[in-house]
Structures are given as structure tokens and as C-alpha cells.
Amino acid sequence: MTHPGSGMKALTPPLTCTSTKMNLGLADTLRWLDDVVLPRAPELARLSFFACLPHPLLTVARARLGDCGVGVGAQNCWFEGGAVTGEVSADLLAELGCRHVMLGHAERRRLFGEDDDLIARKVAAAFDAGLVPLLCVGEDTRLGPEDAARHVVRQAAVLARLGTGRPSLVLYEPAWAIGGDHGASPGHAAHVLEALHTALGTARTRFLYGGSVTPGTYTALRRAAPWDGVAVGRAAQDPGMLHEVTAELLGSGSDPSASRSPSARS
């Protein structure tokens, strides 16, 4: 039987990120940066860690983090400038110092009816502004691995059309796993990753898993397939859990069974 990860290569070192959603206000965000992120900045920088924050917090977070190596990303953008009240353009995000922007999150698909066509426009705008899109994909309800893979590949098809070798990230985050106690099994996730690699096949796209990520999740996932990293949710706000996840990711490079690739990092 073919190993789920055969023929696929993970980039190294791993990558990690988080989104605070709207869970932290200004004071709590600054406290989190001071007490949790900055003390671990050297280790997090080695993992290219970035935090996707609400738009009003981007400037203050950038100032707080300075040149520590931890990045700030946005949670969304609009696909054009001009008279679009309440939205933020990709160009403005780049001007503010963002390098990444999260697009197509399951919550925006569900709450605001965002479809693949709108998300494709946003991805194109992110590329044009010089941002690295973090494209979120994932099935809404529990499906078998074959059905999940087909669903996710349809969502990720925008990168096959627009990517043209530019750095991008794909975050596989099953919607049913968000905020839950258990994520997708390593075998299920491996099947989805193999389908994404086959569909996109670009050396400048990195693939992350998200959804109920805790210490040990990445190790289990990498035994089944060469994931490039994980997106952490609640674990990023817990100093002990973040330390464990960070140490796990940094230590994964010693695994001789993990495939390597010299491809450019995003």
C-alpha cells in the first residue's frame, strides 16, 4: 500500500500562525503579546509565526512587536479600493506592514455567504498587493476522506488559476473541528493533503492543518503526511500549550523520515 505522503515533500522548518478572531480586545491583545508572544519571539520567529488580528489592532500590534520576527496578518480584505464603506483593501493592509491575509474562513462563508468567486477576487487582490494569502478550505460537516478531498480541492482551485508560482498558504481547517475537542484524523487529513498537492502542485504553496490543534497534533499528522505546519487557535493564548506546540514544531526537523525540499519559503 502506498504511504499517504509518498511523492510529496514538506518544506522545513514548519510554519505556524494563529487568528485571535474577535476574542481579544485592545488591552487583552497587548497583554497577550507582552506576556505570551514576545517572551517566545525567537522561537516563534524560527517558525515564521504570524498572528491574524482584527483590522483596528494591526497598527498597535505591529508597533508592539517591532523587529522581533513575529508577523502580523489580517483576517480579511476587500478586493478593490474606493467607496466600499466598512471594508479594508489589500493595498492598505500592505501599507500597514501586513504580509499575510486570511481569506475564505469557514465563518465568513457561513455568516456572510462568501462564495468561491468572491474569495477568488480577494486572493487576486492580495497577490496584486504583494500579500501572501492564507486560503482557508474545509468541509462544513463530517464527510468521508474522498468527499472531503473533492470539496476542498474545489475551494482551493483559485490558487491553480491565480497562483502562478507566487507564495501562498492553504489552511485545511474542517469547519466541524473549529472550537471542538477533536480534529480530523491523521489519515483523513493525509488524504486531503495528497489531493491538494495533486491539484495545486506548486512548490511555493505551503499546506497547514487547523482545527483543535493541541500539543501532539503536528507529530501525529506528520507521521501520516508531510504537512508544512499547523494553525493554532486556543492553544496560542495559553502560554504552556504554546510553548509545547512550539517546541514540538521546532523539534520535528530531527525526524529522519520527514521529506525535505529546498523550495522557497513563503
Salt bridges, closest charged atoms under 4 A:
ASP28 OD1 - ARG31 NH1 2.41
ASP34 OD2 - ARG64 NH2 2.79
GLU107 OE2 - LYS21 NZ 2.67
GLU107 OE1 - HIS105 ND1 3.63
GLU114 OE2 - ARG108 NE 2.71
GLU114 OE2 - LYS122 NZ 2.73
ASP116 OD1 - ARG109 NH1 2.89
GLU139 OE2 - HIS188 NE2 3.15
GLU146 OE2 - HIS191 NE2 3.40
ASP147 OD1 - ARG150 NH2 2.35
GLU173 OE1 - HIS105 NE2 3.25
